Amino acid sequence: IQFKVSAGRCTRGAFVQLLPIEQSLREKLKCDYILVVDTEGIHSHETAYKRDNEIATFVIGLADVTIVNIKGEVAVHMEDILQTAVHAFLRMKRVKLNPSVLFVHQNVSSLTAKNKGAEGRRSFFSKLDEMTCNAAKLEDCEEMYKSFRDMVSFDPETDIYFFPSLWKGDPPMAPVNPGYSERVQELKTRVLKLMETKNASRSISKFITHMSDVWEAVLCENFVFSFKNSLELSAYMALETEIKKWSWNLQKQLLEWEQRTKNCIDSAEQCEVIKLEGTCTGEATKIWSGWFRSTEEEMEEFFKVSEHKDYLSQWKCSTQTRLL
């Protein structure tokens, strides 16, 4: 496979390449070619997370198998992106998706990773399960999706690979590390096994149709991609619920005031109507002042004690401007 590489992020968008399959494997895999898609780097300082979310969701949704290439053991930035991708998948009801994800950690020996990284990986996937549940709850399908693996095919025991350094020693004279080649062969075997079990071969025309469906669905989910992860989205939805409640409280009081005022005017003598004007205006002002004070207190309390308070702080000023 030959894709453009450089020290920085060089790919813009996605590049594709068709790989012909050996004749001996064609009948087993039920296809003649494998389409490989290479995307621009995720979590680059040159791009916002909205673009990262769109690209990751599109590629994971498009592919039968996605290989997430990570430098070192830490994959914290992938947590947010995978959360958003899963939430988007839940909303893409008309696109039939069955993605699989493999994680490849570069420059990490298997022994080091197994000894030091087990707890971190458990925490990582535990958070993904929690985020999937939150996303499913927001989309009213929590009974169907209770974990990350209910949405994306993934096995922590077989789908995480640790690649040692490519060179055994210091380049340029160092030989290729045989351990690296062994891990590559293991990954290749796993990818072919997944292709065989998925039986996901399709014609070029069907693939183009599927790609178009996935891309259109991604474009329709612009709202979801505007958030860093599903927790931030949950925080925003909770805030919107509170804003609606505060707004309705004022609207309800003013509607009641309006009805009372109308009844007074209808039953009053002509000479009394002018006197009622000042009384009714004063009552409306009192209603507004009371609502303002109580809402200001409730808002301050909400931003202080909410379980999403770390995410909510970014919208505090705009909410105050919007309401008060």
QUISULWO-V149257 format. One record per residue. N is the residue number from 1. RES is the residue in one small letter. NEAR is the number of other C-alpha atoms within 12 Angstrom. Layout:
n=N res=RES near=NEAR
n=N res=RES near=NEAR
This chain:
n=1 res=i near=15
n=2 res=q near=12
n=3 res=f near=18
n=4 res=k near=18
n=5 res=v near=16
n=6 res=s near=10
n=7 res=a near=8
n=8 res=g near=14
n=9 res=r near=18
n=10 res=c near=19
n=11 res=t near=20
n=12 res=r near=21
n=13 res=g near=21
n=14 res=a near=22
n=15 res=f near=20
n=16 res=v near=20
n=17 res=q near=17
n=18 res=l near=18
n=19 res=l near=15
n=20 res=p near=16
n=21 res=i near=18
n=22 res=e near=15
n=23 res=q near=13
n=24 res=s near=12
n=25 res=l near=18
n=26 res=r near=19
n=27 res=e near=15
n=28 res=k near=20
n=29 res=l near=25
n=30 res=k near=23
n=31 res=c near=27
n=32 res=d near=21
n=33 res=y near=22
n=34 res=i near=30
n=35 res=l near=28
n=36 res=v near=24
n=37 res=v near=30
n=38 res=d near=31
n=39 res=t near=32
n=40 res=e near=29
n=41 res=g near=32
n=42 res=i near=38
n=43 res=h near=27
n=44 res=s near=20
n=45 res=h near=12
n=46 res=e near=16
n=47 res=t near=18
n=48 res=a near=19
n=49 res=y near=29
n=50 res=k near=29
n=51 res=r near=32
n=52 res=d near=34
n=53 res=n near=43
n=54 res=e near=44
n=55 res=i near=35
n=56 res=a near=43
n=57 res=t near=45
n=58 res=f near=43
n=59 res=v near=39
n=60 res=i near=38
n=61 res=g near=40
n=62 res=l near=39
n=63 res=a near=36
n=64 res=d near=37
n=65 res=v near=37
n=66 res=t near=35
n=67 res=i near=29
n=68 res=v near=32
n=69 res=n near=27
n=70 res=i near=25
n=71 res=k near=23
n=72 res=g near=23
n=73 res=e near=33
n=74 res=v near=26
n=75 res=a near=27
n=76 res=v near=21
n=77 res=h near=24
n=78 res=m near=33
n=79 res=e near=33
n=80 res=d near=34
n=81 res=i near=38
n=82 res=l near=47
n=83 res=q near=45
n=84 res=t near=47
n=85 res=a near=49
n=86 res=v near=50
n=87 res=h near=51
n=88 res=a near=45
n=89 res=f near=43
n=90 res=l near=39
n=91 res=r near=32
n=92 res=m near=28
n=93 res=k near=18
n=94 res=r near=16
n=95 res=v near=24
n=96 res=k near=20
n=97 res=l near=34
n=98 res=n near=27
n=99 res=p near=34
n=100 res=s near=36
n=101 res=v near=39
n=102 res=l near=32
n=103 res=f near=33
n=104 res=v near=34
n=105 res=h near=32
n=106 res=q near=26
n=107 res=n near=27
n=108 res=v near=28
n=109 res=s near=25
n=110 res=s near=26
n=111 res=l near=16
n=112 res=t near=17
n=113 res=a near=25
n=114 res=k near=19
n=115 res=n near=14
n=116 res=k near=16
n=117 res=g near=23
n=118 res=a near=20
n=119 res=e near=15
n=120 res=g near=18
n=121 res=r near=25
n=122 res=r near=16
n=123 res=s near=18
n=124 res=f near=26
n=125 res=f near=29
n=126 res=s near=21
n=127 res=k near=25
n=128 res=l near=37
n=129 res=d near=30
n=130 res=e near=26
n=131 res=m near=36
n=132 res=t near=41
n=133 res=c near=32
n=134 res=n near=33
n=135 res=a near=40
n=136 res=a near=32
n=137 res=k near=25
n=138 res=l near=26
n=139 res=e near=26
n=140 res=d near=16
n=141 res=c near=21
n=142 res=e near=23
n=143 res=e near=16
n=144 res=m near=18
n=145 res=y near=28
n=146 res=k near=24
n=147 res=s near=29
n=148 res=f near=38
n=149 res=r near=28
n=150 res=d near=26
n=151 res=m near=37
n=152 res=v near=35
n=153 res=s near=26
n=154 res=f near=27
n=155 res=d near=19
n=156 res=p near=22
n=157 res=e near=13
n=158 res=t near=21
n=159 res=d near=29
n=160 res=i near=33
n=161 res=y near=39
n=162 res=f near=37
n=163 res=f near=34
n=164 res=p near=30
n=165 res=s near=27
n=166 res=l near=25
n=167 res=w near=19
n=168 res=k near=18
n=169 res=g near=14
n=170 res=d near=12
n=171 res=p near=12
n=172 res=p near=10
n=173 res=m near=9
n=174 res=a near=13
n=175 res=p near=16
n=176 res=v near=18
n=177 res=n near=21
n=178 res=p near=18
n=179 res=g near=24
n=180 res=y near=27
n=181 res=s near=20
n=182 res=e near=19
n=183 res=r near=27
n=184 res=v near=23
n=185 res=q near=16
n=186 res=e near=22
n=187 res=l near=30
n=188 res=k near=20
n=189 res=t near=16
n=190 res=r near=27
n=191 res=v near=28
n=192 res=l near=25
n=193 res=k near=22
n=194 res=l near=30
n=195 res=m near=30
n=196 res=e near=21
n=197 res=t near=18
n=198 res=k near=23
n=199 res=n near=19
n=200 res=a near=25
n=201 res=s near=25
n=202 res=r near=23
n=203 res=s near=16
n=204 res=i near=16
n=205 res=s near=11
n=206 res=k near=14
n=207 res=f near=19
n=208 res=i near=15
n=209 res=t near=16
n=210 res=h near=25
n=211 res=m near=26
n=212 res=s near=18
n=213 res=d near=23
n=214 res=v near=33
n=215 res=w near=27
n=216 res=e near=21
n=217 res=a near=31
n=218 res=v near=39
n=219 res=l near=24
n=220 res=c near=21
n=221 res=e near=28
n=222 res=n near=23
n=223 res=f near=24
n=224 res=v near=39
n=225 res=f near=37
n=226 res=s near=26
n=227 res=f near=32
n=228 res=k near=32
n=229 res=n near=36
n=230 res=s near=41
n=231 res=l near=35
n=232 res=e near=32
n=233 res=l near=31
n=234 res=s near=34
n=235 res=a near=31
n=236 res=y near=33
n=237 res=m near=26
n=238 res=a near=24
n=239 res=l near=30
n=240 res=e near=21
n=241 res=t near=15
n=242 res=e near=24
n=243 res=i near=28
n=244 res=k near=19
n=245 res=k near=18
n=246 res=w near=29
n=247 res=s near=23
n=248 res=w near=17
n=249 res=n near=21
n=250 res=l near=28
n=251 res=q near=18
n=252 res=k near=18
n=253 res=q near=23
n=254 res=l near=24
n=255 res=l near=16
n=256 res=e near=17
n=257 res=w near=24
n=258 res=e near=19
n=259 res=q near=15
n=260 res=r near=19
n=261 res=t near=24
n=262 res=k near=17
n=263 res=n near=15
n=264 res=c near=21
n=265 res=i near=21
n=266 res=d near=14
n=267 res=s near=14
n=268 res=a near=16
n=269 res=e near=12
n=270 res=q near=13
n=271 res=c near=11
n=272 res=e near=15
n=273 res=v near=19
n=274 res=i near=15
n=275 res=k near=16
n=276 res=l near=23
n=277 res=e near=19
n=278 res=g near=14
n=279 res=t near=19
n=280 res=c near=24
n=281 res=t near=18
n=282 res=g near=16
n=283 res=e near=21
n=284 res=a near=24
n=285 res=t near=18
n=286 res=k near=18
n=287 res=i near=25
n=288 res=w near=25
n=289 res=s near=17
n=290 res=g near=18
n=291 res=w near=26
n=292 res=f near=21
n=293 res=r near=18
n=294 res=s near=18
n=295 res=t near=28
n=296 res=e near=23
n=297 res=e near=17
n=298 res=e near=20
n=299 res=m near=32
n=300 res=e near=21
n=301 res=e near=16
n=302 res=f near=26
n=303 res=f near=28
n=304 res=k near=17
n=305 res=v near=14
n=306 res=s near=21
n=307 res=e near=19
n=308 res=h near=23
n=309 res=k near=24
n=310 res=d near=19
n=311 res=y near=25
n=312 res=l near=29
n=313 res=s near=24
n=314 res=q near=18
n=315 res=w near=24
n=316 res=k near=27
n=317 res=c near=15
n=318 res=s near=14
n=319 res=t near=26
n=320 res=q near=22
n=321 res=t near=11
n=322 res=r near=14
n=323 res=l near=24
n=324 res=l near=22
